[in-house]
Every structure is written in structure tokens, then in C-alpha cells.
């Protein structure tokens, strides 16, 4: 089975004639190329993933795409990729019959076994096996729900690069169905949480698909129809875990225009070498580059400054202590938690029979469960998905015995 490409699998961030970005050097950060004068030239390789990351945090974009720093492997990437491979195997036939569910599961198992649980980013083998079983059940449910309507698709895992307004934009469509008359439907599989999704990714796919000359060639090759233009009639997010379909009708010129202005603004800032950090609970919590980030360094510096002012001694465990005859003072970094989705938290507590333990649903009781050895790890992980944490400085004053 061929390796699934990625939106970011481009030869280089900039074209051959482009000017590289500025250094924006931060202590401890790998060196980049020196800053240059003048406007950046050439074609900028771009994708929805790159646009999304720059929007999330420009500095994180720089760390990943310019400095080429590697991120830690994420289990949800490994899981999603294996599900996508199995679905590709199921649909990739030119004519019936389609593979059996046993063959689909075997394709998933084969892809899953290409990496160890450590390489996939799991904390232990038990967590990896739990996701493996979940993946099999997910595919069986998908197969049962769709086996009666399976038909050979127009295109699967369609990858293309289109140059537009100084950008070379790559898209990879999970599935494209041809509806006749030059109209197509774009389908994107999702395997993560069932959350409200924004159509930004689909807007980019619509714009690039309609500008892509190869799609017209593919239609002529497959169906013998010469069309003057390709038009996206509708776009679909298919949430595989719940079998839900989230449909978006064709976006109008105004919607596409507003979205594209944001793309051009982001790409313009990249050319101008604007890579300021954008701190926030979500993006910082899941960022692998905190040790290189000036915002994170500033938080650590604040702790060090307070510790120094109080005359505390470092213990080497992220704590500082000050001892006296009657009292001792301990200064440490802690975390604040916030849970906003009450119904989701209740669902997790009921699932693991923990509701009585957190009777009253007070924040301290929920947070205490995260460190309670009697609470199953699976329950803790699910609770953390619905919470947001932020750093804080903790000061404890203790009376000496």
C-alpha cells in the first residue's frame, strides 16, 4: 500500500528564487538563516495545515517549517492515518466486488503494525492496544453503514499543487465524487472528537479544486466528458467514529473571498518574517516547542525572580524552598484547570462510575481525580480532553514542627 502523502510534503518551503526568512534568534533555539533586506520573492509553498498553524501561532510555524524542528509523535495522528489507509483500501476499486470487512480490518492491522507504540507516541502498550481495538470497531461500524451504497469513487487521496497569487497551494482530498456536468463533491474524513467544525479547510479545497486544470483532465479521462470548468457543488466532513455527515453547500464568492484574504494576509506576514508568539491555553498546552518559546521562558524567569527575591534555594525539581526556625516557604510551578463542557464531564464520570466520587461537580473534586491513583487512567485522559489548564505559581507556607 502506497505511503499517504501529506499536505506539507513539499520539496522546500520557498521556491528556488525565494528569499529565506529572518532569524528571529531566541536563546537555545537552533540557528536559522540570517535576515535579508528587500521583499521576499518567488513562490511560497503553502497548504491548509501551514495556514492553520500560522494562524494558531506564528512562532510555532517558524519552529516547524523554517527551523525544521521535529514534533513529538502524536497517537491521534497514527490512529487517523491508519483509519484513512483502511478506508482507502476499501474504496480503491475500479469495479465491484469491494473488499470484505475482514480484509479491511487486515489492512488496518498491517498499517498499524508498521510502527511500535513508542514510535506512534503512546505512553504505554495498553493505550495503543485500546486504540487498535477502537479502530477495528470503528471500521466495522463504517462498513455496516455503507456497504449497501459502495460504488467506485472518482478520486481517492487526490493530491495536487496549484499556483495562485504567488502561492503554490497543495491540497489532498480524501475522496472526490463526480456528480456530472463538471460538478464534484469533496469528502474529508475526520477521526478525532466530534466537535463543531469550521469550513475553512473546505473553502481552500473548493478554491484550489476549481483552479486545478488536472481535475478537468481527470474527468475527461475517466468519463469522456470535456468540461470547461470544475465546480464544487458541496463539501462534506464525514466523522467516522459517529458516522455523522456534516455537509456544507458550495461557498459563495464572498465567503471564499473573505477566507482567501486571510490566507494572503498570513502568507504576506510569512514573507515579511513576522513570527511573534501567540500564547494561549490550547496552543501552548499542546506545543512541543515550549522550551524554545520566549513566553514560556518568561514564565520560568518570573518564578526564578520571585525565588531569588525571597532568598529561596532551588531543589532541582522545579521548586524553590526557604527555611526558617518556625516556618518554611515552598515556591513551585503548578497548573490551573478549567472545565466548560459540564455535560461532557458528567458523561465521563458516569462512564467510569465516578459520579458519586465527584458529587457536587465542584472544580477541586474534578481536579483531584486527575492525581487520584484509584481513578482509571482512561477516565483521567477523557476528563483532560474536556479541560484546559494554565500555569501558575504556587506558594506554600508551612509551620515547622
PADREN-550479 format. One record per residue (C-alpha): residue number from 1; residue in one letter; x, y, z. Coordinates in steps of 0.25 Angstrom, whole numbers, m for minus. Layout:
BEGIN
+-----+------+-------+-------+-------+
! pos ! code !    xx !    yy !    zz !
+-----+------+-------+-------+-------+
! NUM !    a !     X !     Y !     Z !
...
+-----+------+-------+-------+-------+
***
This chain:
BEGIN
+-----+------+-------+-------+-------+
! pos ! code !    xx !    yy !    zz !
+-----+------+-------+-------+-------+
!   1 !    x !     0 !     0 !     0 !
!   2 !    x !     6 !    13 !    m4 !
!   3 !    x !    10 !    23 !     7 !
!   4 !    x !     0 !    34 !     9 !
!   5 !    x !     5 !    48 !     5 !
!   6 !    x !     3 !    60 !    13 !
!   7 !    x !    m1 !    74 !    10 !
!   8 !    x !    13 !    78 !    15 !
!   9 !    x !    21 !    68 !     7 !
!  10 !    x !    27 !    79 !    m2 !
!  11 !    x !    42 !    80 !    m6 !
!  12 !    x !    44 !    93 !     1 !
!  13 !    x !    37 !   104 !     8 !
!  14 !    x !    41 !   114 !    m3 !
!  15 !    x !    43 !   113 !   m18 !
!  16 !    x !    57 !   114 !   m23 !
!  17 !    x !    57 !   129 !   m25 !
!  18 !    x !    51 !   132 !   m11 !
!  19 !    x !    58 !   140 !    m1 !
!  20 !    x !    59 !   132 !    12 !
!  21 !    x !    53 !   136 !    25 !
!  22 !    x !    59 !   145 !    36 !
!  23 !    x !    66 !   138 !    48 !
!  24 !    x !    58 !   144 !    60 !
!  25 !    x !    68 !   137 !    69 !
!  26 !    x !    64 !   132 !    83 !
!  27 !    x !    74 !   127 !    93 !
!  28 !    x !    75 !   112 !    92 !
!  29 !    x !    68 !   112 !    78 !
!  30 !    x !    75 !   105 !    66 !
!  31 !    x !    81 !   116 !    57 !
!  32 !    x !    73 !   119 !    44 !
!  33 !    x !    78 !   127 !    32 !
!  34 !    x !    82 !   142 !    35 !
!  35 !    x !    72 !   153 !    32 !
!  36 !    x !    72 !   159 !    18 !
!  37 !    x !    67 !   172 !    12 !
!  38 !    x !    57 !   174 !     2 !
!  39 !    x !    44 !   167 !    m1 !
!  40 !    x !    43 !   152 !    m2 !
!  41 !    x !    42 !   147 !   m16 !
!  42 !    x !    37 !   134 !   m23 !
!  43 !    x !    26 !   125 !   m20 !
!  44 !    x !    23 !   121 !    m6 !
!  45 !    x !    19 !   107 !    m4 !
!  46 !    x !     6 !   107 !     5 !
!  47 !    x !    m5 !    97 !    10 !
!  48 !    x !   m17 !    98 !    19 !
!  49 !    x !    m8 !    91 !    30 !
!  50 !    x !     2 !   102 !    29 !
!  51 !    x !    m9 !   113 !    29 !
!  52 !    x !   m15 !   107 !    41 !
!  53 !    x !    m2 !   106 !    49 !
!  54 !    x !     2 !   121 !    45 !
!  55 !    x !   m12 !   125 !    50 !
!  56 !    x !   m10 !   117 !    63 !
!  57 !    x !     4 !   123 !    66 !
!  58 !    x !    13 !   129 !    56 !
!  59 !    x !    26 !   125 !    65 !
!  60 !    x !    21 !   111 !    65 !
!  61 !    x !    20 !   111 !    50 !
!  62 !    x !    35 !   116 !    49 !
!  63 !    x !    40 !   105 !    58 !
!  64 !    x !    33 !    95 !    50 !
!  65 !    x !    34 !    99 !    35 !
!  66 !    x !    46 !   108 !    35 !
!  67 !    x !    55 !   103 !    46 !
!  68 !    x !    50 !    89 !    43 !
!  69 !    x !    49 !    84 !    57 !
!  70 !    x !    42 !    71 !    59 !
!  71 !    x !    30 !    70 !    68 !
!  72 !    x !    27 !    58 !    77 !
!  73 !    x !    19 !    47 !    71 !
!  74 !    x !     4 !    48 !    74 !
!  75 !    x !    m5 !    36 !    76 !
!  76 !    x !   m16 !    43 !    69 !
!  77 !    x !    m8 !    45 !    56 !
!  78 !    x !    m4 !    30 !    56 !
!  79 !    x !   m19 !    26 !    59 !
!  80 !    x !   m25 !    35 !    48 !
!  81 !    x !   m14 !    31 !    38 !
!  82 !    x !   m17 !    16 !    40 !
!  83 !    x !   m32 !    18 !    38 !
!  84 !    x !   m30 !    26 !    26 !
!  85 !    x !   m22 !    15 !    20 !
!  86 !    x !   m32 !     5 !    23 !
!  87 !    x !   m43 !    14 !    17 !
!  88 !    x !   m35 !    16 !     4 !
!  89 !    x !   m33 !     1 !     3 !
!  90 !    x !   m48 !    m1 !     4 !
!  91 !    x !   m52 !     9 !    m7 !
!  92 !    x !   m40 !     7 !   m16 !
!  93 !    x !   m46 !    m2 !   m26 !
!  94 !    x !   m50 !     1 !   m41 !
!  95 !    x !   m62 !    m8 !   m41 !
!  96 !    x !   m69 !   m18 !   m30 !
!  97 !    x !   m67 !   m26 !   m22 !
!  98 !    x !   m61 !   m18 !   m11 !
!  99 !    x !   m52 !   m24 !     0 !
! 100 !    x !   m59 !   m31 !    11 !
! 101 !    x !   m59 !   m25 !    25 !
! 102 !    x !   m48 !   m36 !    29 !
! 103 !    x !   m39 !   m31 !    18 !
! 104 !    x !   m42 !   m16 !    22 !
! 105 !    x !   m38 !   m19 !    37 !
! 106 !    x !   m26 !   m27 !    32 !
! 107 !    x !   m21 !   m14 !    24 !
! 108 !    x !   m23 !    m6 !    37 !
! 109 !    x !   m15 !   m16 !    45 !
! 110 !    x !    m4 !   m16 !    34 !
! 111 !    x !    m3 !    m1 !    35 !
! 112 !    x !    m4 !    m1 !    50 !
! 113 !    x !     8 !   m11 !    51 !
! 114 !    x !    18 !    m2 !    43 !
! 115 !    x !    22 !     6 !    56 !
! 116 !    x !    23 !     2 !    70 !
! 117 !    x !    15 !     8 !    81 !
! 118 !    x !    26 !    17 !    85 !
! 119 !    x !    28 !    22 !    70 !
! 120 !    x !    13 !    25 !    70 !
! 121 !    x !    14 !    34 !    82 !
! 122 !    x !     6 !    25 !    92 !
! 123 !    x !    10 !    25 !   107 !
! 124 !    x !     9 !    10 !   108 !
! 125 !    x !     5 !    m2 !   100 !
! 126 !    x !    m8 !    m3 !   107 !
! 127 !    x !   m13 !    10 !   102 !
! 128 !    x !    m8 !     6 !    88 !
! 129 !    x !   m16 !    m7 !    88 !
! 130 !    x !   m28 !     1 !    93 !
! 131 !    x !   m28 !    10 !    81 !
! 132 !    x !   m25 !    m2 !    72 !
! 133 !    x !   m38 !    m9 !    77 !
! 134 !    x !   m45 !     4 !    76 !
! 135 !    x !   m41 !     5 !    61 !
! 136 !    x !   m46 !    m9 !    58 !
! 137 !    x !   m59 !    m6 !    64 !
! 138 !    x !   m60 !     8 !    56 !
! 139 !    x !   m57 !     1 !    43 !
! 140 !    x !   m67 !   m10 !    45 !
! 141 !    x !   m78 !     1 !    48 !
! 142 !    x !   m74 !     9 !    36 !
! 143 !    x !   m74 !    m4 !    27 !
! 144 !    x !   m88 !    m8 !    32 !
! 145 !    x !   m94 !     6 !    30 !
! 146 !    x !   m88 !     8 !    16 !
! 147 !    x !   m87 !    m6 !    10 !
! 148 !    x !  m100 !    m5 !     3 !
! 149 !    x !   m96 !     8 !    m4 !
! 150 !    x !   m82 !     6 !    m8 !
! 151 !    x !   m78 !    10 !   m22 !
! 152 !    x !   m65 !    12 !   m29 !
! 153 !    x !   m60 !    26 !   m26 !
! 154 !    x !   m56 !    37 !   m36 !
! 155 !    x !   m43 !    40 !   m28 !
! 156 !    x !   m36 !    36 !   m15 !
! 157 !    x !   m25 !    43 !    m7 !
! 158 !    x !   m24 !    53 !   m19 !
! 159 !    x !   m12 !    62 !   m17 !
! 160 !    x !   m10 !    74 !   m26 !
! 161 !    x !    m2 !    87 !   m25 !
! 162 !    x !    m8 !    99 !   m31 !
! 163 !    x !    m1 !   113 !   m33 !
! 164 !    x !    m9 !   125 !   m30 !
! 165 !    x !    m5 !   139 !   m26 !
! 166 !    x !     9 !   136 !   m22 !
! 167 !    x !     6 !   123 !   m15 !
! 168 !    x !     7 !   108 !   m18 !
! 169 !    x !    m4 !   102 !   m11 !
! 170 !    x !    m5 !    87 !    m8 !
! 171 !    x !   m18 !    80 !    m5 !
! 172 !    x !   m20 !    65 !    m2 !
! 173 !    x !   m35 !    61 !    m3 !
! 174 !    x !   m39 !    48 !     4 !
! 175 !    x !   m49 !    46 !    m7 !
! 176 !    x !   m55 !    53 !   m19 !
! 177 !    x !   m68 !    48 !   m25 !
! 178 !    x !   m73 !    53 !   m39 !
! 179 !    x !   m87 !    58 !   m40 !
! 180 !    x !   m87 !    61 !   m55 !
! 181 !    x !   m87 !    73 !   m63 !
! 182 !    x !   m73 !    77 !   m57 !
! 183 !    x !   m78 !    77 !   m43 !
! 184 !    x !   m72 !    70 !   m32 !
! 185 !    x !   m74 !    67 !   m17 !
! 186 !    x !   m62 !    67 !    m7 !
! 187 !    x !   m61 !    58 !     5 !
! 188 !    x !   m52 !    59 !    16 !
! 189 !    x !   m51 !    48 !    27 !
! 190 !    x !   m50 !    52 !    42 !
! 191 !    x !   m46 !    42 !    53 !
! 192 !    x !   m44 !    51 !    65 !
! 193 !    x !   m54 !    57 !    74 !
! 194 !    x !   m68 !    61 !    69 !
! 195 !    x !   m67 !    76 !    70 !
! 196 !    x !   m73 !    87 !    62 !
! 197 !    x !   m64 !    89 !    50 !
! 198 !    x !   m61 !   101 !    42 !
! 199 !    x !   m62 !   101 !    27 !
! 200 !    x !   m48 !   108 !    25 !
! 201 !    x !   m41 !    95 !    20 !
! 202 !    x !   m53 !    92 !    11 !
! 203 !    x !   m52 !   107 !     6 !
! 204 !    x !   m38 !   105 !     2 !
! 205 !    x !   m41 !    91 !    m5 !
! 206 !    x !   m52 !    98 !   m13 !
! 207 !    x !   m44 !   109 !   m18 !
! 208 !    x !   m32 !   100 !   m22 !
! 209 !    x !   m40 !    89 !   m28 !
! 210 !    x !   m47 !    99 !   m37 !
! 211 !    x !   m34 !   105 !   m41 !
! 212 !    x !   m27 !    91 !   m43 !
! 213 !    x !   m26 !    88 !   m58 !
! 214 !    x !   m23 !    74 !   m55 !
! 215 !    x !   m37 !    71 !   m50 !
! 216 !    x !   m43 !    75 !   m63 !
! 217 !    x !   m33 !    65 !   m70 !
! 218 !    x !   m37 !    54 !   m60 !
! 219 !    x !   m52 !    56 !   m63 !
! 220 !    x !   m49 !    55 !   m78 !
! 221 !    x !   m40 !    42 !   m76 !
! 222 !    x !   m50 !    35 !   m67 !
! 223 !    x !   m64 !    39 !   m72 !
! 224 !    x !   m60 !    44 !   m86 !
! 225 !    x !   m66 !    58 !   m83 !
! 226 !    x !   m59 !    71 !   m87 !
! 227 !    x !   m63 !    81 !   m77 !
! 228 !    x !   m59 !    96 !   m78 !
! 229 !    x !   m59 !    97 !   m63 !
! 230 !    x !   m60 !    89 !   m50 !
! 231 !    x !   m70 !    94 !   m40 !
! 232 !    x !   m71 !    88 !   m25 !
! 233 !    x !   m86 !    86 !   m22 !
! 234 !    x !   m84 !    82 !    m8 !
! 235 !    x !   m74 !    78 !     3 !
! 236 !    x !   m75 !    68 !    14 !
! 237 !    x !   m68 !    65 !    27 !
! 238 !    x !   m70 !    50 !    30 !
! 239 !    x !   m68 !    47 !    45 !
! 240 !    x !   m64 !    33 !    45 !
! 241 !    x !   m66 !    30 !    60 !
! 242 !    x !   m80 !    34 !    60 !
! 243 !    x !   m84 !    32 !    45 !
! 244 !    x !   m89 !    47 !    45 !
! 245 !    x !   m88 !    55 !    32 !
! 246 !    x !   m86 !    70 !    33 !
! 247 !    x !   m90 !    76 !    19 !
! 248 !    x !   m86 !    90 !    14 !
! 249 !    x !   m93 !    95 !     2 !
! 250 !    x !   m84 !   102 !    m9 !
! 251 !    x !   m78 !   114 !    m3 !
! 252 !    x !   m81 !   127 !   m10 !
! 253 !    x !   m71 !   137 !   m16 !
! 254 !    x !   m72 !   146 !    m4 !
! 255 !    x !   m69 !   135 !     6 !
! 256 !    x !   m57 !   130 !    m2 !
! 257 !    x !   m52 !   144 !    m4 !
! 258 !    x !   m52 !   147 !    11 !
! 259 !    x !   m45 !   134 !    14 !
! 260 !    x !   m35 !   136 !     3 !
! 261 !    x !   m32 !   150 !     9 !
! 262 !    x !   m28 !   143 !    22 !
! 263 !    x !   m19 !   133 !    14 !
! 264 !    x !   m12 !   145 !     7 !
! 265 !    x !   m10 !   152 !    20 !
! 266 !    x !    m4 !   140 !    26 !
! 267 !    x !     5 !   137 !    14 !
! 268 !    x !     9 !   152 !    14 !
! 269 !    x !    13 !   152 !    28 !
! 270 !    x !    22 !   140 !    26 !
! 271 !    x !    29 !   147 !    15 !
! 272 !    x !    31 !   159 !    24 !
! 273 !    x !    37 !   149 !    34 !
! 274 !    x !    26 !   152 !    45 !
! 275 !    x !    27 !   141 !    55 !
! 276 !    x !    23 !   146 !    68 !
! 277 !    x !    18 !   136 !    78 !
! 278 !    x !     3 !   135 !    81 !
! 279 !    x !     1 !   129 !    95 !
! 280 !    x !   m12 !   123 !    99 !
! 281 !    x !   m17 !   111 !   107 !
! 282 !    x !   m19 !   102 !    96 !
! 283 !    x !    m8 !   105 !    87 !
! 284 !    x !     3 !   105 !    98 !
! 285 !    x !    m3 !    92 !   105 !
! 286 !    x !    m1 !    84 !    92 !
! 287 !    x !    12 !    91 !    87 !
! 288 !    x !    25 !    83 !    87 !
! 289 !    x !    34 !    95 !    86 !
! 290 !    x !    31 !   102 !    99 !
! 291 !    x !    46 !   101 !   103 !
! 292 !    x !    49 !   110 !    92 !
! 293 !    x !    38 !   120 !    93 !
! 294 !    x !    41 !   133 !   100 !
! 295 !    x !    27 !   133 !   106 !
! 296 !    x !    30 !   120 !   113 !
! 297 !    x !    44 !   125 !   117 !
! 298 !    x !    37 !   138 !   123 !
! 299 !    x !    28 !   130 !   132 !
! 300 !    x !    41 !   122 !   137 !
! 301 !    x !    48 !   135 !   139 !
! 302 !    x !    37 !   140 !   147 !
! 303 !    x !    38 !   128 !   156 !
! 304 !    x !    53 !   130 !   157 !
! 305 !    x !    52 !   145 !   160 !
! 306 !    x !    42 !   142 !   171 !
! 307 !    x !    50 !   131 !   177 !
! 308 !    x !    62 !   140 !   177 !
! 309 !    x !    55 !   152 !   183 !
! 310 !    x !    50 !   143 !   194 !
! 311 !    x !    64 !   137 !   196 !
! 312 !    x !    59 !   123 !   193 !
! 313 !    x !    69 !   111 !   189 !
! 314 !    x !    66 !   102 !   177 !
! 315 !    x !    63 !    88 !   180 !
! 316 !    x !    65 !    83 !   165 !
! 317 !    x !    51 !    78 !   164 !
! 318 !    x !    44 !    91 !   159 !
! 319 !    x !    43 !    96 !   173 !
! 320 !    x !    50 !   107 !   182 !
! 321 !    x !    50 !   106 !   197 !
! 322 !    x !    53 !   116 !   208 !
! 323 !    x !    54 !   110 !   222 !
! 324 !    x !    54 !   117 !   236 !
! 325 !    x !    53 !   114 !   250 !
! 326 !    x !    38 !   114 !   251 !
! 327 !    x !    33 !   114 !   236 !
! 328 !    x !    37 !   109 !   223 !
! 329 !    x !    33 !   114 !   209 !
! 330 !    x !    32 !   106 !   197 !
! 331 !    x !    30 !   112 !   183 !
! 332 !    x !    27 !   103 !   171 !
! 333 !    x !    20 !   103 !   157 !
! 334 !    x !     6 !    98 !   157 !
! 335 !    x !    m6 !    97 !   148 !
! 336 !    x !   m20 !   103 !   148 !
! 337 !    x !   m31 !    95 !   141 !
! 338 !    x !   m44 !    99 !   135 !
! 339 !    x !   m55 !    91 !   130 !
! 340 !    x !   m66 !    97 !   122 !
! 341 !    x !   m74 !    86 !   116 !
! 342 !    x !   m82 !    81 !   128 !
! 343 !    x !   m90 !    70 !   121 !
! 344 !    x !   m77 !    64 !   115 !
! 345 !    x !   m71 !    63 !   128 !
! 346 !    x !   m83 !    57 !   134 !
! 347 !    x !   m83 !    47 !   123 !
! 348 !    x !   m69 !    43 !   126 !
! 349 !    x !   m72 !    41 !   141 !
! 350 !    x !   m84 !    33 !   138 !
! 351 !    x !   m76 !    24 !   128 !
! 352 !    x !   m66 !    21 !   139 !
! 353 !    x !   m75 !    21 !   151 !
! 354 !    x !   m69 !    33 !   157 !
! 355 !    x !   m81 !    42 !   159 !
! 356 !    x !   m83 !    39 !   173 !
! 357 !    x !   m68 !    42 !   176 !
! 358 !    x !   m69 !    56 !   170 !
! 359 !    x !   m83 !    58 !   176 !
! 360 !    x !   m86 !    73 !   174 !
! 361 !    x !   m77 !    74 !   162 !
! 362 !    x !   m68 !    85 !   169 !
! 363 !    x !   m55 !    88 !   161 !
! 364 !    x !   m46 !    84 !   173 !
! 365 !    x !   m52 !    70 !   173 !
! 366 !    x !   m51 !    68 !   158 !
! 367 !    x !   m36 !    73 !   158 !
! 368 !    x !   m33 !    64 !   170 !
! 369 !    x !   m37 !    52 !   161 !
! 370 !    x !   m26 !    55 !   152 !
! 371 !    x !   m16 !    51 !   162 !
! 372 !    x !   m24 !    40 !   169 !
! 373 !    x !   m17 !    26 !   167 !
! 374 !    x !   m31 !    20 !   169 !
! 375 !    x !   m37 !    27 !   157 !
! 376 !    x !   m34 !    19 !   144 !
! 377 !    x !   m24 !    25 !   134 !
! 378 !    x !   m35 !    25 !   123 !
! 379 !    x !   m44 !    33 !   132 !
! 380 !    x !   m33 !    43 !   135 !
! 381 !    x !   m30 !    44 !   120 !
! 382 !    x !   m44 !    47 !   116 !
! 383 !    x !   m46 !    57 !   127 !
! 384 !    x !   m33 !    64 !   122 !
! 385 !    x !   m39 !    65 !   108 !
! 386 !    x !   m51 !    74 !   113 !
! 387 !    x !   m42 !    83 !   122 !
! 388 !    x !   m32 !    94 !   119 !
! 389 !    x !   m20 !    96 !   128 !
! 390 !    x !   m11 !   108 !   130 !
! 391 !    x !     2 !   110 !   138 !
! 392 !    x !     2 !   117 !   152 !
! 393 !    x !    12 !   120 !   163 !
! 394 !    x !     9 !   113 !   176 !
! 395 !    x !    14 !   118 !   189 !
! 396 !    x !    12 !   109 !   202 !
! 397 !    x !    15 !   113 !   216 !
! 398 !    x !    18 !   102 !   226 !
! 399 !    x !    20 !   103 !   241 !
! 400 !    x !    32 !    95 !   245 !
! 401 !    x !    30 !    84 !   255 !
+-----+------+-------+-------+-------+
***
